[in-house]
Amino acid sequence: MTNQAVGGAPGRSLGEVDPARFYGRQRELKALRADIERTGLDTLTGRKAPRARVLLIAGKPGSGRTALAGELVAALADRYPDGVFRARLTEPGGDPVPTARAAQDLLAALGVAQPPGAAEEELAALVRGAFEGRRALLLLDDAVDAEQVDPLIPDNPDTLVVGVARGPLTGIPDVRPCTLGGLDPKSAIELLTAYTGSVRVTVDPQAAESLAEECGGMPAALVLAGGWLAARPQASLADLTKRLRARTGDPVGRAFALVHESLPQPAARILRHLSLAPLGRVDAHTASALAGCSVSAAATTLADFAALGLVRETAARTGGCDGQSDGQYEVPAHLVPLLRAELEERDRPAEVQLARARMLERTVRLLQSSRAVTEPEGSPARRRLAGLPRALRFPNAATAAAWLDSRRPVLLAAARLAVADGEFDTLARRLIAALVRALTAHRGAEAAAPDLYGLHRLVLDVAERRGLHRERAAALLNLADLDAGTGRTHDALLRYRSALDAGREANDPYATGRAMESVGGSYQELGDWQRAGDWYGRALAQRLARDERADQARLYGRLGAVHTYAGRYGEALRNWRAAAAGYRRLADLPGYARALSEAARVQEYAGRPEECLRTCEEAVDWARRAGDVRLQAALQLRLADTLDRLGDPAAARLHRAAADRLLGSEASAYEIRSASIED
């Protein structure tokens, strides 16, 4: 149906209407430009403005406020060479976006690393700091109140903030809102003409004026009216005006009701279900799952909806810059409440839940496919991938990564909505697991950590709601690991203790052992050697009881480390020797060599240089047998240091030369250390 609208009559193709064209608002644009240069209160008092200037565009949804902001930003972009950055502060359904989430999106666009699990204040401070020294534009769209906007305003007068809201943002000083009404009659008729063509307007200009007036000059209503007319070349403007007058409500609501009722029942049902899409963003796969139709049919229907002004094709944005279309459409925010009202009235709850479940299941399968394509050829994951329908397969890892990157906000929103629903906990857990694996596979654990933190918290919410102790323990361990990695050791310690309790309730030996070892690691990080050694000992006792030899060797090493820190060299040496014996039984030659090296370090600290020399020579020999060149070079340097202290500089020079031959200039930058030892 590329040249035939959903309504069934031939109409103007979407290609004939430029959705990026801007109509009218020249007076408002001029006033906003003048406001940039307006003398502020700080300048009047002789002080330099401490923060960015804020321009505010206020108006009802559907008044074209976001389009005006976009036009202003595009016109000013050349004056701000460090880029244009955007954040939406209200979700399509009307829920405010938490400041922390908006800050995370801005930091990602700015290319600034963010600590996973950081508090809202810290993230907002990072955003403000990232704009220091930049001459940039920041567009904050659809703000609810000043409390949302104020934390994100940069402390940099060279940056300009353009805010969009329903009304004034009381609480932000020195801001005069540019309040929007309807378009002027000339611009309103131009917008209609873009959909209907000039003939119908020319033959009945009075009817065009009446229609524009009936639409209140609201761009959203005019677009819907234009789309309806474009699908019906035989309909007159006067006929549409009469139909609109027969309805009650605001102009956008009346125009939407008319368009919705004119759609065939299957298309109207698909349209209503688009309100279920996370963030109002939908592509052919999402529409296909919601409607229960093929992907190609869904793609055609979305294109038809775009021709009617019911959805807008989006452009990929990377680093604040607009890109090419990526196959996604956006349901205009002002239509989402109207669609949801129709959905509640016309569709049975069971059908709505089934559509949600299909959408989530399709998302899970796409995520699994995006991860599987990163696996080697012939792997089990690639074999499973080959069995999927062609529409669900990605041709290569680069395509899958691009899909994941462009859909990342939508995928995260889907996970949040699935958990909040409460009816899809099993499906929500599968979705989160698939999303975690896909993000880790394509972006790496470190780069994906901020997103993973939020996902693990969602898992924790489901586990606590359902009493799933094993999943609760796993989520707490993952969150605690991220806390520990960002220096929040006390927070990590509390979570590790909670994970231990959950692991015991689940009778999960892996979780309890891991939690005990991590509690010990937290105390070690805090410098409490006594408690660290105690918890490592508890973890070791469990590993000994279960005969988990690799874990035993590691824990002996961790005990050796904390005893070394505490100055208990005898205990430290015994534990490092036990670790070495464990690695040797496992035939882990590099581990054996490292354990011997740490034992030599303890002997050196204990004032036994001759024993240290012999142990270090043995470690060098085992590193050579293991074929670990870097380890061997590091041990040669350790040996050289020991010989210097024993008064044999000639032998020390020989060992340093041997290390240089092994690694060249890199040898001097490498030093062996245990996981927890510092000189």
Secondary structure, DSSP 8 states (H G I E B T S, - for coil): --SB-TTSSB---GGGS-TT---S-HHHHHHHHHHHHS--HHHHTT----S-EEEEEE--TTSSHHHHHHHHHHHHGGG-TT-EEEEE-B-TTS-B--HHHHHHHHHHHHT----TT--HHHHHHHHHHHTTT---EEEEEEE-SHHHHGGGS-S-TTSEEEEEESS--TTSTT--EEE-----HHHHHHHHHHHH-HHHHHH-HHHHHHHHHHTTT-HHHHHHHHHHHHT-TT--HHHHHHHHHTS-S-HHHHHHHHHHHHS-HHHHHHHHHGGGSGGGEE-HHHHHHHHTS-HHHHHHHHHHHHHTTSSEEEEEEETTEEEEEEEEEE--TTTHHHHHHHHHHHS-HHHHHHHHHHHHHHHHHHHHHHHHTTS-TTSHHHHHHHTS-GGG--SSHHHHHHHHHHHHHHHHHHHHHHHHHSS-HHHHHHHHHHHHHHHHHHH-HHHHHHHHHHHHHHHHHHHHHHT-HHHHHHHHHHHHHHHHHTT-HHHHHHHHHHHHHHHHHHT-HHHHHHHHHHHHHHHHHTT-HHHHHHHHHHHHHHHHHHT-HHHHHHHHHHHHHHHHHTT-HHHHHHHHHHHHHHHHHTT-HHHHHHHHHHHHHHHHHTT-HHHHHHHHHHHHHHHHHHT-HHHHHHHHHHHHHHHHHTT-HHHHHHHHHHHHHHHGGGGGG-----SS---
